[in-house]
Amino acid sequence: MKNVELFNHYQLSLDRDAALINTFALITSSYFVVRAVAAIRDSDSRGCVRWMVAALVMGTIFLVVKSQEYAHHIGEGITLSTNTFYMFYLSLTFFHFMHVIMGMVILAAVAVKAKRGCYSAEQYTGVETGASYWHMVDLVWLILFPLVYVMR
């Protein structure tokens, strides 16, 4: 609140197109995870695996795009100590970035277990638990995106 002009100025240096691509990637990945849960509820392990892999592909897109954003900023000499805006931007988005990686590890583990036949229409709690974590990560991005990239 004390640095409105600073925040408004430096927010314009962010790549909103990249952020929009990432928003699309995460929303799409959440849809794919929903399909994976629906597949395993129908005892379709192969479908569950395919949808989880599709979600992982979308998560990878997020990581690649965000990494390119970070590389650009680092190339410009931007760090956590550049100013208050970049301290918040880098801290919040990198914390989220790390949660996306953890979510992808969880989804990959669920996909491996599904492929091994560890889940069924009667036993799919692990799939739902992994899906819940992924949706939480997606929800956090849906808060960060407007907060960091759009709101002025």
ABEGO torsion letter per residue (X at the ends): XAAAAAAAAAAAABBAAAAAAAAAAAAAAAAAAAAAAAAAAAGBAAAAAAAAAAAAAAAAAAAAAAAAAAAAAAAAGBBAAABAAAAAAAAAAAAAAAAAAAAAAAAAAAAAAAAAGABBAABAAAAAAAAAAAAAAAAAAAAAAAAAAABX
